Amino acid sequence: MSLENYEPVIGLEVHAQLLTKTKAFCSCPTTFGSTPNSNVCTICLGMPGVLPVLNKQVVDFAILMGLATNCKISNRFVFARKNYFYPDLPKGYQISQYENPICENGYLDIELENGISKRIGITRIHMEEDAGKSIHDLDVDTLVDVNRCGVPLIEIVSDPDFCSSKEAFKYLTLIKQIVTYLGICNGNMEEGSLRCDANVSVRKKGESKFGTKTEVKNMNSFRNVERALEFEINRQIELVEKGEKVIHQTLLWDANKNIALPMRSKEDAHDYRYFPDPDLVPVLVDEIWKNNIEKTMPELPVAKLSRFIKDFSLPNYDAEILTSERETADYFENSVNLLQDKNVENYKLTSNWIMTDLLRVMKDEHVKIGEIKVTQKHLAELINNISTGLISGKIAKDIFTEMLQSGEMPKEIISKKGLTQLSDETEIENIVVKIIEQNPDETNRYREGKVQLIGFFVGEVMKATRGKANPKIVNKILESKLNK
């Protein structure tokens, strides 16, 4: 099978569950994890004679996402009924959008590994309500939880512009960043707040005609999307190489077996019989409404990343990590704003503490950065004390551990435990002279050329001062005394 002779063609459909307090067309709560079938009413159950009422915040969020992805915002749109039968859809139809979506013809630029930017077209973004959830994994017949019925979604449909699974991964990462930065979706794929379906086909390089596509579903992480796409691309190429036909069908990804299995054929897919919902009036979006939404737009991740590199002289890697989540980016920026000496060295030191120590705590304890007792004020004060020489980096590690547990400020811990760094050159010189006198063999070997023994002497001085001696002063005095 020669992969280099083929070109994958991939389009993605991303469903983002919106962070509204109530559902799209009724006042039921959208709380995740509630008791099954408790967040329901006659409207989201589709009882006869009830009338839906549009939640304005759903439209606000859709417009916000459209603006963030460079889409054209429709001045007038309608809702449609998408008719199909499924056990977790009590009404027998979904309220969605068809011919006239709220957002169209947008794009996002993704950065590839070789530093080249690639533009991905966005065909449309439309609003719709979610269906319920069928539960098949119990030792009973299938159960249905309709809590999710009516929860608002936006569906972001890309152009078929992806040529690899890595490009799809980059795009999905950016989509998640944008919706979380905007505060319209929590981006949690495990809870189903962000879901992705992929349309995949392959064709020989140089051909303009698309191959037969398949749709891959049930991918609950970005890595699973990447693996599923790789599997399906290879499967289709293998079929074409053998002269066999690719069947237009829906496939479900099995993450345990790393294979995609057929769900149903789409050769005879039924017509959804879209028609305008007679219970919902057309919605008009004027310039005032759109401009008011645009004013709430936060700085987006790509712009923030560029600014962090420019304003704080951070390496690209640091800026990518720090801007991956808005809360982390805000934590970093608030911390550096509290520094006494605003310089490149302290900006990098702040970045290092967040990327190594704070992110480790977040991972180990499964918490967000705002839930850790070490606040921006704690971190800024710690770095101020390091940069002024009051404490060493080693002592700072001990103070950080104490702050995590107690929530006390660094100055309180330093005072209580007597952790101030020893920077008196006369006192350090007396200790250095004593250490040299106590270790004549090592001193002679150093002077004979074993200069790596400097580490031994530094260690002895730090041991004698219980780690409090200023390392820069220690090294300077040691080199002076040993090189006599």
PEBEL-V769017 format. One record per backbone hydrogen bond with DSSP energy under -0.5 kcal/mol. NH is the residue of the N-H (numbers start at 1). CO is the residue of the C=O. If there is no record, write none. Layout:
nh = (NH;NH)
co = (CO;CO)
This chain:
nh = (3;5;6;7;8;9;10;11;13;14;14;15;15;16;16;17;17;18;19;20;23;24;30;34;38;40;45;46;47;50;53;55;56;58;59;60;61;62;63;64;65;66;67;68;69;70;71;72;73;74;74;77;78;80;81;82;82;83;83;84;84;89;92;94;96;96;103;104;105;106;107;108;110;110;112;112;115;118;120;121;122;123;123;124;125;126;128;129;130;132;133;135;136;140;143;145;146;149;150;151;153;154;155;156;156;157;157;158;158;159;161;162;168;169;170;171;172;173;174;175;176;177;178;179;180;181;182;183;184;185;189;192;193;194;195;196;197;198;199;200;200;201;203;205;207;214;215;216;216;217;219;220;225;226;227;228;229;230;231;232;233;234;235;236;237;238;239;240;241;242;243;244;247;249;250;251;252;253;254;255;258;259;261;261;263;264;266;269;275;277;280;283;285;286;290;291;292;293;294;295;296;296;297;304;305;306;307;308;309;310;311;312;313;314;319;320;321;322;323;324;329;330;331;332;333;334;335;336;337;338;338;339;342;343;347;348;349;350;351;352;353;354;355;356;357;357;358;359;360;361;362;363;364;365;366;367;371;372;375;379;380;381;382;383;384;385;386;387;388;389;390;391;396;397;398;399;400;401;402;403;404;405;406;407;412;413;414;415;416;417;418;419;421;422;423;425;428;429;430;431;432;433;434;435;436;437;438;439;439;443;444;445;446;447;448;449;450;451;453;454;455;456;457;458;459;460;461;462;463;464;465;466;467;468;470;471;474;475;476;477;478;479;480;481;482;483;484)
co = (1;2;3;203;163;201;162;199;197;12;156;13;195;14;154;15;193;152;184;18;28;150;21;31;35;38;41;43;42;47;25;24;54;55;55;56;57;58;59;60;61;62;63;64;65;67;66;104;71;72;102;283;100;96;275;80;94;81;272;82;92;86;89;82;80;94;125;72;123;122;69;120;108;118;110;116;112;110;108;119;106;121;157;157;103;155;153;95;151;88;145;143;134;138;135;133;144;146;130;148;128;16;126;14;154;124;155;12;156;121;159;10;164;165;166;167;168;169;170;171;172;173;174;175;176;177;178;179;179;179;187;189;188;188;15;219;13;216;11;198;214;9;7;5;204;200;249;198;214;251;196;218;221;222;223;224;225;226;227;228;229;230;231;232;233;234;235;236;237;238;240;239;245;247;264;215;261;217;259;253;254;254;252;259;250;250;248;266;81;79;277;77;75;284;286;287;288;289;290;291;292;293;294;300;301;302;303;304;305;306;307;308;309;308;315;316;317;318;319;321;325;326;327;328;329;330;331;332;333;334;335;336;340;341;343;344;345;346;347;348;349;350;351;352;352;353;353;354;356;357;358;359;360;361;362;362;368;369;373;375;376;377;378;379;380;381;382;383;384;386;385;385;392;393;394;395;396;397;398;399;400;401;402;403;409;409;410;411;412;413;414;414;390;468;421;423;424;425;426;427;428;429;430;431;432;433;434;435;436;439;440;441;442;443;444;446;445;449;450;451;452;453;453;454;455;456;457;458;459;460;461;463;462;465;422;469;470;471;472;473;474;475;476;477;478;479;481)
